[in-house]
Amino acid sequence: MGLDKVKLEVPWEFERDRSTLIVIDMQNDFVREGAIMEVPEARRQIPRIKKLIDCCREMKVPVIYTMQVVDPVLCPLEVIKIPFLKNAGMREGTEGVEIISELAPQPGDIIIKKRRFSAFYNTELELVLNNIRGQGQVDTLIICGTVTNICCESTVRDAFFRDYKVVFGSDINSALDEDAHNATLRNVKQIFGRVMDCESIIAALKAGRG
């Protein structure tokens, strides 16, 4: 049976009390109009992402933000592939690297700085997840943010490899084009987790499981 024949059934339920929200790279340099790495679709996701963040805070679900930080020495292949990052963009200490004000982290939220597309690669994310709700309690990651098929999908794959259940938001992740976005949704559905829209995720969180 080929992958195209795999039944896209719900593979597992998830529990609110074992879940954590990860907001991927909703930074000024990705989201703002005219920004160096602008993803226009990301701006349209802001109200829904904010609603999900607010729900998570209300339900005592931890909120983790990732922040892409570029350095030409530490990120050589990224700079080769995207040459205009050689001199500017997502630099430590600049306004562009900061999380957008509409989704600003609050006391108690965690910010993970990363140099690679995956939020797990050479960061403290795994250590945080292992302890943020008590040792070994987190088993489900809810993923939203940008860019769907790059940092978001890279993080999903690494989460799957570490045996985390992944809930991927269909309308709270954004890409530069619809085909790339839909390709990631298909990948997640087939292998790496569950795809749910924002309202369904919120309903499941309020119910305690989904």
C-alpha positions in Angstrom: 0.0 0.0 0.0 1.4 3.4 -1.0 1.4 6.4 1.2 -1.4 7.9 -1.0 -3.6 5.0 0.2 -3.0 5.6 3.9 -6.2 6.3 5.8 -6.0 9.8 7.3 -7.8 8.8 10.5 -7.4 10.4 13.9 -4.3 8.5 15.2 -4.6 9.5 18.8 -6.3 11.9 21.2 -4.4 14.6 23.1 -4.8 15.8 26.6 -4.8 19.5 27.5 -2.8 18.9 30.7 0.0 17.2 28.7 0.2 19.8 25.9 2.3 22.8 25.2 1.9 25.5 22.5 4.9 26.5 20.3 4.6 29.8 18.4 7.2 29.6 15.6 9.1 32.8 14.5 6.3 35.4 14.6 8.9 38.1 14.5 8.9 41.6 12.9 11.3 40.6 10.2 8.8 37.9 9.0 5.5 39.5 9.7 5.6 43.3 9.1 4.8 44.7 5.7 8.0 45.3 3.7 10.1 43.3 6.2 13.3 41.6 4.9 11.8 38.1 5.2 8.1 39.2 4.8 5.5 36.4 4.8 2.3 38.4 3.9 0.0 35.5 4.9 1.5 35.6 8.5 -0.3 38.9 9.1 -3.7 37.3 8.4 -3.0 34.6 11.0 -2.4 37.1 13.9 -6.0 37.2 15.2 -6.4 33.4 15.3 -3.0 32.9 16.8 -3.7 35.4 19.5 -7.0 33.7 20.2 -5.2 30.4 20.6 -2.5 31.9 22.8 -5.2 33.6 25.0 -7.0 30.2 25.3 -3.8 28.4 26.3 -3.0 31.0 29.0 -6.6 30.7 30.3 -6.3 26.8 30.3 -2.8 26.9 31.9 -1.2 25.4 28.8 2.4 26.6 28.6 3.3 29.0 25.7 6.7 28.8 24.1 7.9 31.2 21.4 10.8 30.6 19.0 12.9 33.4 17.6 15.2 32.9 14.6 18.5 34.7 15.1 20.8 35.0 12.1 24.6 35.3 12.2 26.5 35.0 9.0 29.3 33.0 10.8 27.0 30.7 12.6 24.4 30.3 9.9 26.6 30.0 6.7 24.3 27.9 4.5 21.2 29.9 5.3 23.1 33.1 4.2 24.4 31.3 1.0 20.8 30.3 0.2 19.3 33.7 1.1 22.1 36.1 0.2 20.4 39.3 1.4 20.7 37.9 5.0 24.4 38.4 4.8 24.2 42.0 6.0 20.8 42.4 7.7 17.8 40.6 9.0 16.9 38.8 12.2 20.0 40.2 14.0 20.4 39.9 17.8 19.4 43.2 19.5 17.4 44.6 16.6 13.7 45.3 16.5 13.3 43.0 13.6 14.2 39.9 15.6 11.6 40.6 18.3 8.2 38.9 18.5 5.5 41.1 17.1 3.7 43.3 19.7 0.3 41.8 19.0 1.5 38.4 20.2 4.0 39.7 22.8 5.3 37.1 25.3 4.1 37.6 28.9 5.8 36.7 32.2 6.0 33.0 32.4 6.2 32.4 28.7 9.4 30.9 27.3 11.4 32.2 24.4 13.8 29.8 22.6 16.4 31.4 20.3 17.5 29.3 17.4 20.1 29.4 14.6 18.6 26.6 12.5 15.1 26.0 11.1 14.2 23.4 13.7 13.4 24.7 17.1 15.0 21.6 18.6 18.5 21.9 16.9 21.1 23.0 19.5 18.5 24.8 21.7 17.1 24.3 25.2 13.7 23.3 23.8 13.8 19.7 24.7 15.1 20.4 28.2 12.2 22.9 28.7 9.6 20.5 27.4 10.9 17.7 29.7 10.3 19.9 32.7 7.8 22.7 32.0 4.8 20.8 33.3 6.7 18.5 35.6 9.3 15.9 34.6 8.2 14.1 31.5 4.6 15.3 31.5 4.5 17.0 28.1 3.7 14.6 25.3 1.9 16.9 22.8 3.0 20.0 20.9 0.6 22.4 19.3 2.4 24.2 16.4 1.6 27.5 14.9 3.6 30.3 13.2 5.8 30.8 10.1 7.1 29.6 7.7 4.9 26.5 7.3 7.1 24.4 5.1 10.5 25.5 6.6 10.8 26.2 10.3 7.4 24.9 11.2 7.7 21.6 9.3 11.3 21.2 10.5 10.2 21.5 14.1 7.3 19.1 13.5 9.6 16.4 12.1 12.1 16.8 15.0 9.2 16.6 17.5 8.0 13.4 15.8 11.5 11.8 16.0 11.4 12.5 19.7 8.0 10.8 20.2 5.9 13.9 20.7 2.4 14.0 19.4 2.1 17.0 17.0 -1.1 19.1 16.5 -0.5 21.3 13.5 -2.8 24.3 12.9 -4.1 24.4 9.3 -5.1 28.1 9.5 -2.5 29.4 12.0 0.6 28.5 10.1 1.7 30.5 7.1 3.9 30.1 4.0 4.9 32.2 1.0 2.6 30.2 -1.3 -0.4 28.0 -0.9 1.2 24.9 -2.6 4.0 24.8 -0.1 1.6 25.3 2.8 -0.7 22.5 1.5 2.3 20.1 0.9 3.2 20.4 4.6 -0.4 19.8 5.7 -0.3 16.7 3.6 3.0 15.5 5.1 1.7 16.1 8.6 -1.6 14.3 8.0 0.1 11.3 6.4 2.9 10.7 8.9 3.9 13.3 11.4 0.8 14.2 13.4 -2.7 15.7 13.2 -3.9 18.7 11.3 -6.6 20.8 13.0 -8.0 24.3 12.5 -7.7 26.9 15.2 -11.3 26.6 16.4 -11.1 22.8 16.7 -7.9 23.1 18.7 -9.5 25.6 21.1 -12.6 23.5 21.5 -10.4 20.5 22.3 -8.4 22.5 24.9 -11.5 23.7 26.6 -12.9 20.2 26.7 -9.7 18.9 28.2 -8.9 16.5 25.3 -9.3 16.3 21.6 
